[in-house]
Amino acid sequence: MGPQPKTLTPAMFQILVALAPGPSHGYGIMLELGEMDVKLGPGTLYRSIKQLLEAGLIAETETDDERRRLYELTDAGAELAAAEAQRLNALIGKARRAGLLTHPSLGTSR
């Protein structure tokens, strides 16, 4: 297992979020990301999965289909994803207070 990153790339965080409801294979992760309006190319997806596996933030789990690898969050992955979500939530709060989420260019009123 490699060193755990102190921060996550956006792709890594998005994959952890996609795995939060439960285990999934690569294609299932892509579908879940699509529902979040996130598009990752296969290279980025599988490179990020490899990094997450090496860091111990996700793990391969048992599956009945030997052709597909199934991934799930580890406790460390869930903790780091939760910390990143809290950090991003605080940032969104600051953006909201600064009026960025009601900016006229977004089509909303102040």
Beta strands, then each sheet from edge to edge (+ up, - down):
strand 1: 24-25
strand 2: 58-61
strand 3: 70-73
sheet 1: 1+ 3- 2+
end
